[in-house]
Amino acid sequence: MQRYKVILMYDGTAFAGFQRQPNKRTVEGVLTQVVNKMAKQPDPAIVVYGSGRTDAGVHALAQVVHFDLPFTIPAENMHKGLNSMLPLDMEVVKVELAAPDFHARYDVSGKRYLYRMDLGEFRNPFKRNYTGHWKFPVDLDKIQVALADLVGEHDYTSFVASGAQTRTFVRTIYEATCHKDTTNNELVFEFYGNGFMYNQIRIMVGVLVEIGSGTRPVHDILRLYQVKDRKQARRTAPAAGLYLKHVYYMGEDPAHPTKLPPHQR
């Protein structure tokens, strides 16, 4: 058996998320069908393992998966073969022959996400599937101050949607940044941490734009840590603005080399 590590990008608009679901079009489902077709429908079927889930409408610039093939195909041929069979809203970026013990999910040491928020007065029809939208004036300096309160190890209970499957809400965020893309009139957020929970980034962005617009105190994030109440964080930014930008594995980031504990994967 040969294990393959595959990095792929996808437009999440027409997918019901990454994870396979009955009678729904998902990234994992489509990729599993294509891989098994390439392998001539082996028995048992080939299983695809992803670094983690993305929700319906969320995009990926560099999702990572692995699977085992009962025979070896050169990585370059696998790359070309997959892209010749995948739909137009998916593309394989890179294929590597992986070590037999590599695991796309269990070897993750961190993830980096991007969030794009359009600041136009009206909703741009050509951006509606690829950005969030916030029509109110924002003070970027206030957002920068608030971002510092997100960095570090914290209990993010107030920033996690109900239904999150995790044993603890404690995570560590290493970097949280925001800049204004003046060309596209967007706020661009980036978050890098050792793990993110269900809707966590979208809820954090919702809090940050409210801080930027003055409807929350600048350090309201510190209060939200204390109250541990999802309702007080209020809004969830739209899925369309969220992108999985990079998945880190051991050795890729010397500053944060360890794998995620099982309860944070």
Secondary structure, 3 states (H helix, E strand, C coil): CEEEEEEEEECHHHCCCCCCCCCCCCHHHHHHHHHHHHCCCCCCCCCCEECCCCCCCCEEEEEEEEEEECCCCCHHHHHHHHHHHCCCCEEEEEEEEECCCCCCCCCEEEEEEEEEEECCCCCCCCCCCCCEECCCCCCHHHHHHHHHHHCEEEECHHHCCCCCCCCCCEEEEEEEEEEEECCCCEEEEEEEECCCCCCHHHHHHHHHHHHHCCCCCCCHHHHHHHHCCHHHHCCCCCHHHEEEEEEEECCCCCCCCCCCCHHHC
